Amino acid sequence: MCVLRRNRVALLCAALIAVFAVSSFPAGAESPSWTGRYTLVGYAEQKTGNSKAARQPEAQFSGELTFVTQCSGGSCVATVVDGPRPNNPTVPLPERYKWDGSRWANIYDWQWDCFVGDGFPKVWSPARSWTYYVPQPDGTLRGTWMTEIYGGPCEGSVWMPVAAFPLQRQ
């Protein structure tokens, strides 16, 4: 887990993810494409981390999104072109995932909206998230969404498994 001081957390997280990526991703993704309609699932009931937010109960959530992949100059980017907007208005849109050779990655800065109790306003704090989706042999994508919250009552890290399931065309 990312439990070092803030200025080292991002580097530690990136190093851990890179080691995981090199050792566990399927080979053969020379022509990456994440195009089509997918159901994305966040397994919030399985979240972990050292933030107060990681211990707050939350249900699994999902949404149907449409992706379009464009490649140019050896770089491929999958962009969400249709689907529900995030509940948090500070998440950068459109969501874009860059192919790094083994997975789709989206790294962004935003404001975490920390729940501090019924009847109290949420506390907003700066945060950085890393979301990674790894293509699987069955056409699904699996990965992790990690956030480091920089300050406030939810300061710390939150990790959550995520997945994307292609929808069948009818």
C-alpha positions as CSV (number, residue, x, y, z in Angstrom):
1,M,0.0,0.0,0.0
2,C,1.0,3.6,-0.5
3,V,1.8,4.7,3.1
4,L,4.9,6.8,2.8
5,R,4.9,10.6,3.0
6,R,2.9,12.4,0.3
7,N,5.8,13.4,-1.9
8,R,6.9,9.8,-2.2
9,V,3.6,8.2,-2.5
10,A,3.1,8.8,-6.2
11,L,6.5,7.3,-7.0
12,L,5.9,4.3,-4.8
13,C,2.5,3.7,-6.3
14,A,3.8,3.9,-9.8
15,A,6.7,1.6,-9.0
16,L,4.4,-1.0,-7.5
17,I,2.0,-0.8,-10.4
18,A,4.9,-1.1,-12.9
19,V,6.2,-4.2,-11.2
20,F,2.7,-5.7,-11.2
21,A,2.2,-4.8,-14.8
22,V,5.4,-6.3,-16.1
23,S,4.8,-9.6,-14.2
24,S,1.1,-10.2,-14.8
25,F,-0.2,-8.8,-18.1
26,P,-0.9,-10.9,-21.2
27,A,1.4,-10.5,-24.2
28,G,0.4,-9.8,-27.7
29,A,-1.2,-6.4,-27.5
30,E,0.7,-5.0,-30.5
31,S,-2.4,-3.2,-31.9
32,P,-4.4,-2.1,-28.9
33,S,-8.0,-1.0,-29.3
34,W,-10.6,-0.2,-26.6
35,T,-13.5,0.6,-28.9
36,G,-17.1,-0.2,-28.3
37,R,-19.7,-0.2,-25.6
38,Y,-18.6,-1.6,-22.2
39,T,-20.1,-1.9,-18.7
40,L,-17.5,-0.6,-16.3
41,V,-17.7,-1.9,-12.7
42,G,-16.1,-0.4,-9.6
43,Y,-16.0,-3.0,-6.8
44,A,-16.3,-0.3,-4.0
45,E,-17.2,-2.9,-1.4
46,Q,-13.7,-4.3,-1.8
47,K,-11.8,-1.0,-1.5
48,T,-8.8,-0.9,0.8
49,G,-6.2,1.7,1.9
50,N,-5.2,3.8,4.8
51,S,-7.7,6.6,4.2
52,K,-10.8,7.0,6.3
53,A,-12.7,6.8,2.9
54,A,-11.4,3.2,2.4
55,R,-13.2,2.1,5.5
56,Q,-16.5,3.8,4.7
57,P,-19.1,1.3,3.4
58,E,-19.9,1.7,-0.3
59,A,-21.7,-0.5,-2.7
60,Q,-20.5,-1.7,-6.1
61,F,-21.3,0.7,-8.9
62,S,-21.4,0.4,-12.7
63,G,-22.2,2.3,-15.9
64,E,-22.3,1.7,-19.6
65,L,-19.7,3.7,-21.5
66,T,-18.7,3.9,-25.2
67,F,-15.0,4.1,-26.0
68,V,-13.2,5.1,-29.3
69,T,-9.5,4.3,-29.7
70,Q,-7.3,6.5,-31.9
71,C,-3.7,5.7,-32.6
72,S,-1.1,8.1,-34.0
73,G,2.7,8.3,-34.0
74,G,2.9,5.0,-32.0
75,S,0.6,6.3,-29.3
76,C,-3.0,5.0,-28.7
77,V,-5.7,6.7,-26.6
78,A,-9.1,5.3,-25.8
79,T,-11.6,8.1,-25.1
80,V,-15.0,7.8,-23.5
81,V,-17.4,9.4,-26.0
82,D,-20.8,8.4,-24.4
83,G,-22.1,7.4,-21.0
84,P,-22.9,8.7,-17.6
85,R,-20.9,11.6,-16.2
86,P,-19.1,11.0,-12.9
87,N,-21.0,12.3,-9.8
88,N,-18.0,14.3,-8.8
89,P,-17.8,17.5,-11.0
90,T,-14.0,17.8,-10.6
91,V,-13.2,14.6,-12.5
92,P,-11.6,15.7,-15.9
93,L,-13.7,15.0,-18.9
94,P,-13.6,13.3,-21.4
95,E,-12.0,10.4,-19.7
96,R,-8.9,9.3,-21.7
97,Y,-6.9,6.1,-21.3
98,K,-3.4,5.9,-22.8
99,W,-2.0,2.5,-23.9
100,D,1.4,2.0,-22.2
101,G,2.3,-1.3,-23.9
102,S,0.4,-3.6,-21.5
103,R,-2.6,-1.7,-20.1
104,W,-4.8,1.3,-20.5
105,A,-3.9,4.0,-18.0
106,N,-5.7,7.2,-16.9
107,I,-3.9,9.4,-14.4
108,Y,-5.6,12.6,-13.3
109,D,-5.8,15.3,-10.6
110,W,-9.2,16.2,-9.0
111,Q,-10.9,17.0,-5.7
112,W,-11.9,14.2,-3.4
113,D,-15.3,14.8,-1.7
114,C,-14.9,13.3,1.7
115,F,-18.0,12.2,3.5
116,V,-17.8,13.2,7.2
117,G,-21.2,12.2,8.4
118,D,-24.9,12.7,7.8
119,G,-26.0,16.4,8.1
120,F,-22.4,17.7,7.5
121,P,-21.1,19.1,4.2
122,K,-18.5,17.1,2.4
123,V,-14.9,18.2,2.8
124,W,-13.1,18.7,-0.6
125,S,-9.4,17.9,-0.8
126,P,-6.9,17.6,-3.7
127,A,-6.3,14.1,-5.0
128,R,-4.6,12.2,-7.7
129,S,-6.0,9.0,-9.2
130,W,-4.4,6.2,-11.2
131,T,-6.7,3.9,-13.1
132,Y,-5.4,0.9,-15.0
133,Y,-7.3,-1.6,-17.1
134,V,-5.5,-4.7,-18.4
135,P,-7.0,-6.6,-21.5
136,Q,-7.8,-10.2,-20.6
137,P,-7.9,-13.2,-23.1
138,D,-11.8,-13.3,-22.8
139,G,-12.2,-9.7,-24.0
140,T,-12.8,-8.2,-20.6
141,L,-10.5,-5.7,-18.9
142,R,-9.5,-5.9,-15.2
143,G,-7.5,-3.5,-13.1
144,T,-7.2,-1.1,-10.2
145,W,-8.3,2.4,-9.4
146,M,-6.0,4.0,-6.8
147,T,-6.3,7.5,-5.3
148,E,-4.0,9.4,-3.0
149,I,-5.9,12.1,-1.1
150,Y,-3.7,15.1,-0.1
151,G,-5.2,16.5,3.1
152,G,-8.4,16.8,5.0
153,P,-10.2,14.1,7.1
154,C,-9.9,11.5,4.3
155,E,-6.1,12.0,3.7
156,G,-4.4,8.8,2.6
157,S,-4.8,6.1,-0.1
158,V,-7.8,4.2,-1.5
159,W,-7.5,1.2,-3.7
160,M,-10.4,-0.5,-5.6
161,P,-10.6,-3.3,-8.1
162,V,-12.3,-2.3,-11.4
163,A,-13.4,-4.2,-14.5
164,A,-14.8,-3.5,-18.0
165,F,-17.1,-6.0,-19.8
166,P,-17.9,-5.6,-23.5
167,L,-21.6,-5.4,-24.4
168,Q,-22.8,-7.7,-27.1
169,R,-24.1,-6.0,-30.2
170,Q,-27.6,-7.0,-31.1
